Amino acid sequence: MRTFNWSPDGEKIAFALKLKTENQAVPPRFQICVSDGKKIEAVFETANLTRVTGWAKDGREVYFAETGTNAKTGGKTVICSRG
């Protein structure tokens, strides 16, 4: 499963990141991040497995889907506005 997607202009990449936890009893967290190669910005965080599905044509929104028993989106693609 691909968990990243380039922006329409090819300048940024959005990707899903699994956060590492020191305590095995704590469920992992996932973030949707966007990077321009110089910095990484976390734009969404969840306890559910998450994957990036695409971008809006203007590059201002990232589309992603989350799955899991507590998924807020029910496995559907949702939009995270970038501004």
C-alpha positions in Angstrom: 0.0 0.0 0.0 1.4 3.4 -1.0 1.3 5.8 1.9 2.6 8.9 0.1 1.6 11.2 -2.7 3.3 14.1 -4.5 1.5 17.5 -4.8 0.2 18.4 -8.2 3.2 20.8 -8.8 5.7 18.2 -7.6 7.1 20.6 -4.9 5.7 18.8 -1.8 5.0 15.3 -0.6 2.3 14.2 1.8 2.9 10.9 3.7 1.6 8.8 6.5 3.9 8.4 9.5 3.6 5.9 12.3 4.8 7.4 15.5 7.0 5.2 17.6 6.0 4.7 21.3 8.3 3.4 24.0 5.4 1.7 25.9 4.2 -1.4 24.0 0.9 -1.2 25.9 0.1 2.2 24.2 -1.4 1.9 20.8 0.5 3.6 18.0 -0.5 6.9 16.6 -0.3 8.0 12.9 0.3 11.4 11.4 -0.3 12.8 8.0 2.7 15.0 7.2 3.6 17.4 4.4 7.2 18.2 3.4 8.8 20.5 0.9 12.2 18.9 1.5 13.3 21.5 4.0 10.7 21.0 6.8 8.0 18.5 7.8 4.6 19.7 9.0 2.1 17.4 10.7 -1.3 18.3 9.5 -3.4 15.5 11.1 -3.0 12.9 13.8 -5.1 9.8 14.6 -4.9 6.4 16.4 -6.0 4.7 13.2 -4.0 3.3 10.3 -3.9 6.1 7.8 -2.9 6.5 4.1 -2.6 9.5 1.8 -4.9 9.1 -1.2 -4.2 12.4 -3.1 -4.2 16.1 -3.3 -6.7 18.8 -4.5 -5.7 20.1 -8.0 -4.6 23.4 -6.4 -2.4 21.7 -3.8 -4.2 23.3 -0.9 -5.8 20.1 0.4 -4.5 16.7 1.2 -6.9 13.7 0.8 -6.4 10.7 3.1 -8.3 7.7 4.4 -8.1 6.2 7.9 -9.2 2.7 8.9 -9.6 1.0 12.2 -12.2 0.2 14.9 -12.3 3.9 16.0 -11.9 5.5 12.7 -13.6 8.9 12.6 -14.0 8.7 8.8 -15.3 5.1 8.5 -12.5 4.3 6.1 -13.7 7.0 3.7 -11.4 9.6 2.1 -11.4 12.9 4.0 -9.9 16.3 3.3 -7.3 18.1 5.4 -7.1 21.7 4.3 -3.6 23.2 4.0 -4.8 26.6 4.0 
